[in-house]
Amino acid sequence: MAPGKVSYPSVFVVDSKMRPPPLPPKPGRRQRKDVIQTLLVILVCVAICGMAVEACFIYHLFASQENSTTPDEPQIGMSKQEKEHVVNPKEKRLGEMKPSKPMAQLTTGQEPVNGVVLWHENHESILHHVKHKANEGKLIIEKEGYYSVYSKINFKEDNIIFSHSVLRLTHRYVGNEILLLQSSRLHPKLTILKTIDNSYLSGVFHLYKDDAVFVRVKNCTLVLSNAAENYFGVFMV
């Protein structure tokens, strides 16, 4: 080196202990992370609010049901139709369960009029989608279908013929009555006291709307007016 000159290190000298400066973070990644965290917080808040609202609805529902049910009504949440069914005495006489199909059953304690048996309507009678003409002893069909028709008459044996029949009137056949069922009995002369017997008729027929069926007996003075022994009915099969 020449005297009087200042020496400088070479620009190519590198300190091996020095580390490169860290790179600045990418702005897009940090911003995306903040958005995801904010969205998760919002979703959690919405879920908590929904659970709180649902709990309030459930509480008010049970509270309203408890207030609407009285001690005389053991069932909870009884519908309006069921309550009307319990209150209405006309429907209550059929029992809590209504027939699933049209049917009728009547008993009698009356004397026949011109051979036609008249029937009573009481608490034991059943009339469901079948009309009853009390002054004519007829059951009027309201819905077309196949019906089982039956009748039982209790009578006292005598020395004459007893006849028991079920007849039909329909607008499809103008004129005479149509015989559906019949039973005739000839009782010989008896040397002992008169005995009691009964006649039962039953059959299935296709009946139309507004058809009428009724019971007729001959020698009707022998019919015993006992409601438990004499009955007449129909039911759809």
VOSEBA-236914 format. One record per residue (C-alpha): z, y, x; residue in one letter; residue number from 1. Coordinates in steps of 0.5 Angstrom, whole numbers. Each point is the difference from the previous one (the first is absolute). Last residue first. Layout:
BEGIN
up;north;east;resn;resi
Z;Y;X;A;NUM .
...
! end
This chain:
BEGIN
up;north;east;resn;resi
11;-106;-243;V;237 .
1;5;-4;M;236 .
6;0;-5;F;235 .
1;-1;-7;V;234 .
6;-1;-5;G;233 .
3;-3;-6;F;232 .
7;-2;-2;Y;231 .
4;-4;-5;N;230 .
7;-4;2;E;229 .
4;6;3;A;228 .
-2;5;-5;A;227 .
2;-5;-6;N;226 .
-3;1;-7;S;225 .
-1;-7;-1;L;224 .
-7;-2;-3;V;223 .
0;-4;-6;L;222 .
-2;5;-5;T;221 .
-6;1;4;C;220 .
-4;-6;-3;N;219 .
-6;2;4;K;218 .
1;4;7;V;217 .
-4;6;3;R;216 .
1;2;7;V;215 .
-4;6;3;F;214 .
-5;2;5;V;213 .
-4;7;0;A;212 .
-6;2;5;D;211 .
0;7;2;D;210 .
-2;-2;7;K;209 .
-3;-6;1;Y;208 .
3;-7;0;L;207 .
-2;-6;4;H;206 .
5;-6;-3;F;205 .
5;-4;3;V;204 .
4;-5;-4;G;203 .
7;-1;-3;S;202 .
3;-2;-7;L;201 .
7;-3;-1;Y;200 .
3;-2;-7;S;199 .
7;-1;-2;N;198 .
5;-5;-4;D;197 .
6;0;-4;I;196 .
2;-6;-4;T;195 .
1;0;-7;K;194 .
6;-5;-3;L;193 .
-2;-7;-1;I;192 .
-5;-4;-5;T;191 .
-6;4;3;L;190 .
-7;0;-3;K;189 .
-5;1;5;P;188 .
-1;6;5;H;187 .
-7;2;1;L;186 .
-1;4;6;R;185 .
-6;5;2;S;184 .
-1;3;7;S;183 .
-5;6;1;Q;182 .
-3;4;6;L;181 .
-5;5;1;L;180 .
-3;1;-7;L;179 .
-5;6;-1;I;178 .
1;4;-5;E;177 .
-6;2;-5;N;176 .
-4;5;0;G;175 .
-3;4;6;V;174 .
0;-3;6;Y;173 .
0;4;6;R;172 .
5;5;-3;H;171 .
5;-6;1;T;170 .
6;-3;-4;L;169 .
3;-6;3;R;168 .
4;-6;-4;L;167 .
6;-4;2;V;166 .
2;-5;-4;S;165 .
6;-4;-3;H;164 .
0;-5;-7;S;163 .
5;-3;-3;F;162 .
-2;-6;-5;I;161 .
5;-1;-6;I;160 .
6;-5;-1;N;159 .
5;4;5;D;158 .
2;1;7;E;157 .
3;7;2;K;156 .
-4;5;4;F;155 .
0;3;7;N;154 .
-6;3;2;I;153 .
-2;1;8;K;152 .
-6;4;2;S;151 .
-5;0;6;Y;150 .
-6;4;3;V;149 .
-2;-1;7;S;148 .
-5;6;1;Y;147 .
-6;0;4;Y;146 .
-3;8;1;G;145 .
-1;6;-3;E;144 .
5;5;0;K;143 .
4;4;-6;E;142 .
1;-6;-5;I;141 .
3;1;-7;I;140 .
5;-5;-2;L;139 .
1;0;-7;K;138 .
6;-1;-5;G;137 .
-4;5;-5;E;136 .
6;4;-2;N;135 .
2;0;8;A;134 .
-6;1;3;K;133 .
1;-1;7;H;132 .
-4;3;6;K;131 .
-1;-4;7;V;130 .
0;3;6;H;129 .
7;-2;2;H;128 .
4;-2;-7;L;127 .
7;-4;1;I;126 .
5;-1;-5;S;125 .
7;-2;2;E;124 .
3;7;-1;H;123 .
-3;0;-7;N;122 .
-7;0;-4;E;121 .
-1;-5;-5;H;120 .
-5;-4;-3;W;119 .
-4;-1;-6;L;118 .
-3;-7;-2;V;117 .
-6;0;-4;V;116 .
0;-5;-6;G;115 .
0;6;-6;N;114 .
6;3;4;V;113 .
4;-4;4;P;112 .
8;0;0;E;111 .
3;4;5;Q;110 .
4;-2;6;G;109 .
-6;0;5;T;108 .
0;0;8;T;107 .
-5;4;4;L;106 .
-4;-1;7;Q;105 .
-5;4;3;A;104 .
-4;0;6;M;103 .
-5;4;5;P;102 .
0;-2;7;K;101 .
5;2;6;S;100 .
6;0;-5;P;99 .
5;6;2;K;98 .
6;-2;4;M;97 .
6;4;-1;E;96 .
1;-3;-7;G;95 .
-4;1;-6;L;94 .
5;4;-4;R;93 .
0;5;6;K;92 .
-7;2;-2;E;91 .
2;3;-7;K;90 .
7;2;3;P;89 .
-3;5;5;N;88 .
5;2;6;V;87 .
-1;-6;4;V;86 .
-8;1;0;H;85 .
1;7;1;E;84 .
3;-1;6;K;83 .
-5;-5;3;E;82 .
-5;5;-1;Q;81 .
3;5;3;K;80 .
1;-4;7;S;79 .
7;-2;2;M;78 .
1;2;7;G;77 .
7;-3;0;I;76 .
2;-6;-5;Q;75 .
7;0;-2;P;74 .
-1;5;-6;E;73 .
6;1;-4;D;72 .
4;3;7;P;71 .
-6;6;0;T;70 .
-6;0;5;T;69 .
-3;7;1;S;68 .
5;2;5;N;67 .
-1;-6;4;E;66 .
-7;0;0;Q;65 .
-1;8;2;S;64 .
5;-1;6;A;63 .
-4;-6;2;F;62 .
-6;4;0;L;61 .
3;6;3;H;60 .
2;-4;6;Y;59 .
-6;-3;1;I;58 .
-4;6;0;F;57 .
5;3;5;C;56 .
-1;-5;5;A;55 .
-7;0;0;E;54 .
0;8;1;V;53 .
5;-2;6;A;52 .
-5;-5;3;M;51 .
-6;5;-1;G;50 .
4;5;4;C;49 .
2;-5;6;I;48 .
-8;-2;0;A;47 .
-2;7;0;V;46 .
5;2;6;C;45 .
-3;-6;4;V;44 .
-7;2;-1;L;43 .
1;7;2;I;42 .
4;-2;7;V;41 .
-5;-5;1;L;40 .
-6;5;0;L;39 .
4;5;4;T;38 .
1;-5;6;Q;37 .
-8;-2;-1;I;36 .
-1;7;1;V;35 .
4;1;6;D;34 .
-3;-6;3;K;33 .
-7;3;-1;R;32 .
2;7;3;Q;31 .
2;-4;6;R;30 .
-6;-4;1;R;29 .
-5;6;-1;G;28 .
3;5;5;P;27 .
-1;-5;6;K;26 .
6;1;5;P;25 .
-1;4;6;P;24 .
-1;-5;6;L;23 .
6;0;5;P;22 .
-1;3;7;P;21 .
-3;-5;6;P;20 .
6;-3;4;R;19 .
2;3;7;M;18 .
2;-5;5;K;17 .
-6;-2;4;S;16 .
-1;8;2;D;15 .
-7;1;1;V;14 .
-3;3;7;V;13 .
-8;2;-2;F;12 .
1;7;1;V;11 .
2;0;7;S;10 .
6;3;2;P;9 .
0;7;3;Y;8 .
1;2;7;S;7 .
1;7;2;V;6 .
-4;2;6;K;5 .
3;4;7;G;4 .
-2;-6;5;P;3 .
-6;-4;-2;A;2 .
2;-7;-3;M;1 .
! end
